Every structure is written in C-alpha cells, then in structure tokens.
C-alpha cells in the first residue's frame, strides 16, 4: 500500500486532511502541489503534500494533520509505515512529527523536527523515516502533524505500508507478558509495613489499563510504553491483592500475596550508595563500574551480627555479597562493599571493606534498589532511588539518619562521596518521626536532638508517596512536636517533613505511612463452609465482589453477609469498594 499524491490511480493508501485543502505553494498552503518555495521537486513522482504557514486565518488552527489509514493490518507480518519528509526553516514553536494509532487508540507520538529560536531547522533534502507497527495490532493509522506559523515550509511524500509477508495471525493476542513481581519495603516496624510493588512487563497493548483491588498505580504505561515496569504503592504486609491489566486484547489478573513478616526492623541501614562514579573511588587507578560501592552502617547502640546477611540490587538475580560467619559491626561503624577490590590505604583507618561477587551492577539512570537481607532472607535495610546523581553518591546525613532521606553527597559537604568517613551534621537532627491513625484523623509526631538555624517545619501529605502537598506548618519549639491531620485520605496516607532554614535551604524527613482502615474490617469464619460475616466500620448495604484466585468474577452482592455456600472449594478474593479506593481480603471456601 502506498500514497504518493499522484494522478495515476495507483494510490492504495487513503489519506484524509483534518483541514480542507487550500493554496498552491504560496503563503499559505495546505495542499497537494508539484513544487513550492525551497522544495521544488517531490521525493517520488511529480506531486507531494505541502504545508506552508499552517497557523493562519484560513485554517483557524495552529496545527494541521494528515491521516493515512491502513485499515486491518493483522494479516501482515513485520508491518511498518515508511514516509519521506522535507523541512525548511522551522524555528521556535514549530514542530513536525507523527502519531501512530493502533486499534483506534493513540499508541506513540514522536516529534521529528523541533524548531529552535535564533535560527531555522532544515533537513538536507528529503529524509525517509520508518514507524514499526507491533504485531498484535489489528488496525493501524498514521497521522503526520505540522505545528507551524510563518513562511517556513514542509513536505510529505511517498508514504507506504510495507510488510515482510501476509501470513500474519488476526486472532486476538495480548501483546503484554508480565514477569515476577518485586516487593520493596517502605518501612520496617513490628507491625504491618508499607510495601511498593514493581511488576516488569514486556511488549505493549493499545487500550490496556492497569488497576488494582487496592493501591495506586504508577510507573510505565503498557498501553504506550513497550517494555517497562508497573509500580503500585499502597500495599502492606499480610495483604492479598489483585492486579489487573485489561483492555485491547488483554485480560491479565495477577493475584498477589505478601508475607506478613517480610520487612524486619533492625539497627543497620544502607547509609551511602555510589551508582554512577566519575572518579577513582577504590584507588585502583581507573574510573569504571568497579568504583561503585554500598555502605552499611550500624545506627544502634549495640554490636550487630551481620553473619549470613546478603546484599542485593533491584534485579533480585542473586546476592552481590555475602557476609561471612562472625561478621560484626560495632555501633557507629560502617562496612563498605566495593564492586572491585579497593586500595585500603586510601580509606580511613577504621573501615571494614569487602568486594562484590562478580559485580554490583547498580543502575545509574533508571530505578534501582539496594537491599540487605538477613540469614533468614528477610529484608532488614533497603534504599530505593529513581535516578542516581552523576559522579556522586546518595547518602544519609548525619550517618544513619533514615528520617532525613537520601541526598546527593555534594549537598552535604561538597565532596562526591565519603566511604567509611563521617558526614557533617545537619542544622536539625531528627530522632523520631511517626504517623498514628486516630480513626478518622492522623497524628504526626516528631522529635529533634538538636536545632540551629531552624525557621519552620512544613508538614506534607501524599496519597501515592510520590507527589506531596503542604497541609500545615509548625514553628520551632522545645524539640518535641505534634501535628494532627483532620482530613486524611481514605486508606493509606504518606507524610513527610520539610524543615526550612533561615537562609531558605530545605531538608526533607520521611516519608512515613499510616493506613486509617488497617485492621478495621474482619471476615469470620475463614475458612468457611458457607456464609462469611463482615465485622468493622462498613455500612449495612456495603457492596462486595468475589473473585476466583485467577481473577474471574464469582459473585456480587451487598450487605454484611456473603453467602459462599454454592461456590466450589478453593481460594477466593473478596473486594469491598469503599469511597475512593477498595479493600480486598483473601478467604478459603472448604
């Protein structure tokens, strides 16, 4: 299939302009021409489509589009659009590109030419571009867009749909494949801890939507992003959840169960992480990934036994370092795991070091986690970051101060890293930060060991743990503080402090999380042979949904009694939609 705007009758790829054609090459023009200012010839044949001064009184729009509709393409193999374009003089505010539509949904948008101020952007004659079409699509269309004002010109020609064969499969096929979910600890307490789920996937599916029985979905969007990570916040240890990817040709349900004791409190922390070294940290004479390191610090008052503990990165592909039997870390001491053997003469006199098994392999431009597990495999310390700073480490300061979060090291003392060296003190040293549910309110408590140059504390809240908003301010006092949030979100809430100095410098502490309805709903009996009764803070007409373990709907109803007598024996999930979220519970039918 092709479209060359010729008169020969051989054009088989239909096109539609969103604005009626006008002009013939002069200012303005949005039409099929056989030549115009600075583009005298077509890329192929005699004619091409021209755009000159798109934003004008005739068009009434700052952007014009030309749509090429290929219709059903699932019978093709390795299908792709190919087209030629030429641009002359695009300056600031001018854009040229395309948007790919699959199965009626926008799939991918790309700007090919972005005008710049102070000088126009032009191509060297006609240029061909290729737009691949995923093999799971049934229909495809390509829209070429021109966002341009003034006497600059652009042309499009010889648009083709090319394929390697016609033996493709038009049966509905979901283009997404999910991997094993990864769970990160967001807190370490003796009670249910907050968790973050990341689910890797390959492929993409236009129209797919990700949602959960409880939680806030973020990360990459498999409807538009090929291969990526889905991130979900709002889970806690001991919960049972359903994650669903639905839409297009996909109907994927992933039942999720989280051990109640996966995150175990301890006195050790991941104190400093170097993921993108730019100087010779380990002293071996070269700057390379061997300069990566992870520093573990004992923030407690007693020696800590590290025997059998293992260090992992976010890939969960195996331990990067295992502490031998008898490894012990005294209070306020560090242990540094280098990616390659260090020259210990360059390190402080008291510095315990080890070398990773093979490599550390820390990501320096995408999301990464550093995890410390004890000999039983439970997570006792963890550091998560989205994008490591180039050439410097991320560090806690003062050493061991988890409440303060991680900061680029140069913001601490101007140095890029300080393996085994003590960091400088902050104007405010936080010793405690917590959030407690008061049924329909949340109490935030914090305490400081010392304060200097402190102007104010700003309390911030978030539903997802990603974007925070200010909810209140507290002036400096005697070192012990309380703030009550009388309008929290239903379910899970995240809180953090922003401490502001008199010079305007801000330091963040937290976040901490709390769930308002944690433990407020109970199912009895569980397991059950017939009816299940719901106890807790729920209305008499509470709607509910029951799903099989594979995500298939089993029954729906309302009230505080669920009649499961007719269900076959097995594992089920009960979902209770409540205000802006939903609670889910696992039960067994005997």
FIDREN-732492 format. One record per residue (C-alpha): residue in one letter; x, y, z. Coordinates in steps of 0.2 Angstrom, whole numbers, padded with zeros to 4 digits, always signed. Example, Ala and Ser with C-alpha at 12.3 -4.5 7.8 and 13.67 -1.06 7.14 Angstrom:
<rs>
A+0062-0022+0039/S+0068-0005+0036/
</rs>
This chain:
<rs>
X+0000+0000+0000/X+0006+0017-0004/X+0002+0036-0006/X+0012+0047-0017/X-0002+0060-0021/X-0001+0056-0040/X-0014+0056-0053/X-0010+0039-0060/X-0024+0030-0049/X-0011+0018-0041/X-0013+0025-0024/X-0020+0012-0012/X-0016+0020+0005/X-0030+0033+0008/X-0027+0049+0016/X-0038+0062+0025/X-0033+0080+0029/X-0041+0087+0045/X-0042+0104+0037/X-0049+0107+0020/X-0035+0109+0007/X-0031+0127+0001/X-0016+0136-0008/X-0005+0130-0021/X+0013+0134-0014/X+0012+0152-0009/X+0008+0158+0008/X-0002+0150+0015/X-0003+0132+0008/X-0011+0116+0014/X-0012+0106-0002/X-0006+0094-0014/X+0007+0103-0025/X+0021+0099-0038/X+0033+0111-0031/X+0035+0126-0019/X+0047+0138-0011/X+0063+0129-0007/X+0055+0112-0011/X+0055+0111-0030/X+0053+0093-0033/X+0044+0078-0025/X+0053+0064-0016/X+0045+0051-0028/X+0035+0055-0044/X+0028+0073-0048/X+0017+0078-0033/X+0019+0079-0014/X+0009+0086+0001/X+0014+0104+0006/X+0012+0114+0022/X+0017+0132+0022/X+0011+0144+0036/X-0001+0132+0044/X-0007+0143+0058/X-0017+0156+0048/X-0034+0164+0046/X-0040+0151+0033/X-0036+0136+0044/X-0040+0144+0061/X-0029+0131+0069/X-0011+0131+0075/X-0009+0113+0069/X-0014+0103+0054/X-0014+0084+0052/X-0014+0072+0038/X-0021+0055+0042/X-0016+0039+0032/X-0027+0024+0037/X-0021+0007+0033/X-0036-0002+0040/X-0034-0020+0045/X-0016-0025+0045/X-0015-0040+0057/X-0013-0052+0042/X+0003-0044+0038/X+0020-0049+0046/X+0033-0036+0052/X+0022-0021+0045/X+0028-0003+0046/X+0024+0014+0039/X+0038+0022+0029/X+0037+0040+0023/X+0048+0054+0016/X+0048+0072+0023/X+0057+0088+0020/X+0058+0103+0032/X+0065+0121+0028/X+0067+0134+0041/X+0057+0128+0056/X+0061+0139+0071/X+0055+0141+0089/X+0037+0135+0091/X+0037+0125+0075/X+0036+0106+0077/X+0034+0092+0064/X+0031+0073+0068/X+0019+0059+0068/X+0007+0050+0080/X+0003+0031+0077/X-0014+0024+0081/X-0017+0006+0084/X-0034-0002+0085/X-0042+0016+0086/X-0031+0021+0101/X-0016+0033+0101/X-0001+0022+0103/X+0015+0033+0100/X+0019+0051+0096/X+0036+0057+0090/X+0042+0074+0086/X+0054+0073+0071/X+0059+0091+0069/X+0058+0103+0084/X+0061+0121+0079/X+0073+0132+0089/X+0074+0151+0092/X+0088+0161+0084/X+0089+0150+0068/X+0078+0139+0057/X+0080+0120+0057/X+0080+0112+0040/X+0083+0094+0033/X+0096+0090+0020/X+0083+0087+0006/X+0070+0073+0008/X+0073+0061+0023/X+0064+0044+0025/X+0058+0038+0042/X+0051+0021+0047/X+0037+0018+0060/X+0036+0000+0066/X+0019-0007+0070/X+0018-0020+0084/X+0012-0037+0078/X-0003-0038+0090/X-0012-0024+0082/X-0027-0027+0071/X-0029-0009+0063/X-0016+0005+0061/X-0016+0023+0055/X-0003+0036+0055/X-0006+0055+0057/X+0008+0067+0051/X+0006+0084+0061/X+0013+0101+0056/X+0013+0114+0071/X+0020+0129+0062/X+0017+0148+0060/X+0026+0159+0047/X+0034+0157+0030/X+0043+0140+0034/X+0039+0125+0023/X+0037+0107+0025/X+0033+0092+0013/X+0027+0074+0015/X+0028+0061+0001/X+0029+0043-0004/X+0020+0036+0012/X+0020+0017+0011/X+0014+0002+0021/X+0027-0011+0020/X+0027-0029+0027/X+0038-0045+0025/X+0023-0056+0022/X+0004-0059+0023/X+0004-0074+0034/X+0000-0065+0050/X-0012-0070+0063/X-0028-0060+0066/X-0033-0070+0081/X-0034-0058+0097/X-0017-0059+0105/X-0012-0049+0121/X+0004-0040+0117/X+0009-0039+0136/X+0019-0053+0145/X+0022-0050+0164/X+0037-0055+0174/X+0039-0059+0193/X+0033-0045+0204/X+0046-0037+0216/X+0041-0031+0233/X+0051-0016+0241/X+0049-0012+0260/X+0044+0006+0263/X+0045+0004+0282/X+0052-0008+0295/X+0041-0010+0310/X+0035-0024+0321/X+0018-0021+0313/X+0012-0022+0295/X+0024-0012+0285/X+0021-0002+0269/X+0026-0010+0253/X+0029-0005+0235/X+0026-0017+0221/X+0035-0016+0204/X+0030-0028+0190/X+0041-0030+0175/X+0032-0032+0158/X+0037-0035+0140/X+0028-0029+0125/X+0013-0017+0125/X-0005-0017+0121/X-0015-0002+0114/X-0030+0002+0126/X-0023-0008+0140/X-0027-0001+0158/X-0019-0006+0174/X-0028-0006+0190/X-0028-0015+0207/X-0040-0020+0220/X-0031-0008+0232/X-0017+0003+0229/X-0011+0017+0217/X-0004+0013+0200/X+0011+0022+0193/X+0027+0019+0183/X+0027+0014+0164/X+0010+0013+0155/X+0009-0003+0145/X-0003+0005+0133/X+0010+0016+0126/X+0027+0011+0133/X+0035-0005+0126/X+0043-0015+0139/X+0044-0007+0157/X+0040-0008+0175/X+0022-0005+0183/X+0024+0002+0200/X+0010+0001+0213/X+0010+0009+0230/X-0002+0007+0244/X+0001-0011+0249/X+0005-0018+0267/X+0012-0034+0273/X+0000-0048+0275/X-0012-0042+0262/X-0019-0051+0247/X-0022-0041+0231/X-0027-0042+0213/X-0018-0033+0200/X-0027-0032+0183/X-0021-0027+0165/X-0037-0026+0155/X-0041-0018+0138/X-0036-0021+0120/X-0034-0040+0118/X-0028-0042+0136/X-0037-0048+0152/X-0022-0052+0164/X-0026-0054+0183/X-0011-0057+0194/X-0016-0062+0212/X-0003-0055+0225/X+0000-0061+0242/X+0013-0053+0253/X+0021-0061+0269/X+0017-0053+0285/X+0035-0053+0291/X+0045-0049+0275/X+0051-0032+0282/X+0060-0034+0299/X+0066-0019+0309/X+0085-0018+0313/X+0098-0006+0318/X+0108-0006+0302/X+0104+0005+0287/X+0110+0007+0269/X+0120+0023+0273/X+0128+0028+0256/X+0126+0021+0238/X+0138+0026+0223/X+0130+0020+0207/X+0137+0032+0194/X+0156+0035+0199/X+0166+0049+0190/X+0182+0047+0200/X+0193+0033+0206/X+0184+0029+0222/X+0193+0012+0226/X+0210+0019+0221/X+0214+0006+0208/X+0220+0019+0195/X+0205+0018+0184/X+0187+0026+0184/X+0175+0012+0179/X+0160+0002+0187/X+0172-0005+0199/X+0171+0011+0209/X+0153+0008+0213/X+0150+0004+0232/X+0137+0001+0245/X+0140+0007+0263/X+0131-0002+0278/X+0130+0007+0294/X+0126+0002+0312/X+0114+0016+0319/X+0111+0006+0335/X+0118+0006+0352/X+0124-0012+0352/X+0135-0023+0340/X+0126-0030+0326/X+0129-0048+0319/X+0130-0047+0300/X+0134-0066+0298/X+0125-0073+0283/X+0117-0057+0278/X+0117-0053+0259/X+0117-0038+0248/X+0106-0037+0233/X+0102-0025+0219/X+0084-0022+0212/X+0086-0036+0199/X+0084-0049+0213/X+0096-0060+0202/X+0106-0066+0217/X+0117-0060+0231/X+0131-0047+0226/X+0139-0050+0243/X+0138-0062+0257/X+0144-0058+0275/X+0155-0072+0282/X+0151-0080+0299/X+0157-0069+0313/X+0155-0053+0304/X+0150-0040+0317/X+0148-0021+0316/X+0150-0010+0331/X+0139+0005+0335/X+0143+0019+0323/X+0154+0008+0312/X+0152+0006+0293/X+0155-0009+0281/X+0158-0004+0263/X+0155-0017+0249/X+0165-0011+0233/X+0162-0018+0216/X+0181-0021+0213/X+0195-0023+0226/X+0200-0006+0234/X+0217+0000+0239/X+0213+0000+0258/X+0227+0013+0261/X+0216+0027+0254/X+0202+0023+0266/X+0200+0029+0284/X+0210+0019+0297/X+0194+0010+0304/X+0185+0004+0289/X+0178-0013+0286/X+0178-0017+0267/X+0173-0032+0256/X+0172-0035+0237/X+0156-0039+0227/X+0155-0056+0220/X+0157-0053+0201/X+0150-0035+0201/X+0137-0023+0209/X+0129-0018+0193/X+0119-0003+0200/X+0108+0006+0188/X+0114+0024+0186/X+0099+0031+0175/X+0084+0021+0180/X+0075+0015+0196/X+0086+0004+0207/X+0086-0003+0224/X+0099-0009+0236/X+0093-0022+0248/X+0101-0030+0264/X+0093-0047+0269/X+0097-0057+0285/X+0102-0075+0285/X+0083-0080+0285/X+0080-0070+0269/X+0070-0056+0277/X+0074-0038+0272/X+0082-0028+0286/X+0088-0012+0276/X+0084-0005+0259/X+0087+0010+0249/X+0077+0015+0233/X+0081+0028+0220/X+0075+0033+0203/X+0090+0041+0195/X+0107+0041+0203/X+0116+0058+0203/X+0131+0058+0190/X+0148+0057+0199/X+0142+0057+0217/X+0134+0046+0229/X+0117+0046+0238/X+0120+0047+0257/X+0111+0049+0273/X+0116+0063+0285/X+0121+0063+0298/X+0126+0044+0296/X+0112+0033+0299/X+0098+0046+0299/X+0085+0037+0289/X+0072+0050+0294/X+0081+0063+0284/X+0081+0053+0267/X+0095+0051+0254/X+0104+0067+0247/X+0117+0069+0234/X+0133+0069+0243/X+0139+0086+0236/X+0124+0094+0245/X+0131+0088+0262/X+0150+0094+0261/X+0154+0097+0243/X+0163+0081+0241/X+0157+0067+0229/X+0157+0053+0242/X+0164+0048+0259/X+0165+0029+0260/X+0168+0025+0279/X+0170+0044+0283/X+0158+0053+0295/X+0147+0065+0286/X+0144+0083+0293/X+0130+0087+0304/X+0113+0095+0299/X+0106+0111+0307/X+0092+0100+0313/X+0095+0082+0319/X+0078+0072+0319/X+0077+0057+0331/X+0060+0052+0328/X+0046+0053+0315/X+0029+0043+0316/X+0011+0044+0310/X-0003+0036+0320/X-0021+0033+0315/X-0034+0041+0326/X-0049+0033+0316/X-0054+0047+0306/X-0038+0058+0308/X-0019+0055+0309/X-0007+0061+0322/X+0011+0065+0316/X+0024+0065+0330/X+0042+0070+0328/X+0057+0074+0339/X+0074+0083+0337/X+0090+0080+0346/X+0097+0097+0341/X+0092+0113+0331/X+0101+0128+0324/X+0096+0140+0310/X+0078+0132+0310/X+0065+0143+0304/X+0050+0131+0302/X+0043+0114+0299/X+0031+0111+0285/X+0020+0095+0286/X+0017+0087+0269/X+0005+0073+0264/X+0003+0061+0249/X-0009+0048+0243/X+0004+0038+0232/X+0021+0043+0241/X+0027+0051+0225/X+0019+0069+0225/X+0017+0078+0241/X+0007+0094+0246/X+0008+0105+0261/X-0005+0103+0274/X+0002+0113+0289/X+0016+0122+0297/X+0024+0121+0314/X+0036+0134+0322/X+0052+0128+0331/X+0049+0123+0349/X+0056+0113+0363/X+0061+0098+0352/X+0045+0088+0353/X+0031+0091+0341/X+0014+0085+0336/X+0003+0089+0321/X-0015+0082+0318/X-0021+0079+0301/X-0040+0080+0302/X-0044+0077+0283/X-0033+0062+0278/X-0036+0052+0263/X-0046+0036+0265/X-0035+0021+0267/X-0016+0024+0265/X-0008+0041+0268/X+0011+0046+0267/X+0018+0060+0277/X+0035+0069+0277/X+0043+0085+0285/X+0051+0099+0275/X+0062+0108+0288/X+0067+0126+0281/X+0082+0135+0287/X+0083+0154+0289/X+0093+0155+0273/X+0079+0146+0263/X+0088+0129+0262/X+0076+0114+0264/X+0079+0097+0271/X+0066+0083+0270/X+0062+0069+0283/X+0052+0054+0279/X+0041+0048+0272/X+0031+0038+0285/X+0015+0030+0281/X-0001+0025+0290/X-0017+0016+0285/X-0034+0023+0293/X-0044+0007+0290/X-0030-0005+0294/X-0037-0019+0304/X-0055-0011+0305/X-0063-0025+0294/X-0063-0043+0299/X-0070-0059+0290/X-0077-0073+0300/X-0076-0088+0299/X-0061-0090+0287/X-0060-0104+0281/X-0079-0105+0278/X-0091-0119+0273/X-0105-0107+0269/X-0108-0089+0275/X-0095-0076+0279/X-0099-0061+0290/X-0090-0044+0289/X-0086-0035+0305/X-0080-0017+0306/X-0083+0000+0300/X-0094-0004+0285/X-0111+0001+0280/X-0126-0011+0281/X-0128-0010+0262/X-0109-0012+0258/X-0107-0018+0240/X-0095-0033+0238/X-0087-0043+0224/X-0080-0060+0225/X-0066-0066+0213/X-0059-0083+0209/X-0040-0085+0213/X-0037-0082+0194/X-0047-0066+0194/X-0063-0072+0186/X-0079-0065+0194/X-0088-0077+0206/X-0102-0067+0213/X-0108-0049+0218/X-0120-0043+0231/X-0121-0031+0246/X-0123-0031+0264/X-0113-0038+0279/X-0115-0056+0275/X-0108-0065+0260/X-0116-0082+0255/X-0102-0093+0248/X-0111-0109+0251/X-0113-0113+0232/X-0095-0109+0227/X-0083-0123+0224/X-0069-0126+0236/X-0054-0116+0234/X-0046-0099+0237/X-0056-0083+0233/X-0054-0064+0235/X-0067-0053+0242/X-0067-0035+0236/X-0076-0020+0245/X-0077-0004+0235/X-0076+0010+0248/X-0076+0028+0243/X-0060+0032+0233/X-0052+0015+0235/X-0056-0003+0238/X-0051-0016+0251/X-0048-0034+0247/X-0047-0050+0258/X-0042-0067+0254/X-0053-0082+0261/X-0054-0100+0258/X-0070-0110+0254/X-0070-0128+0261/
</rs>
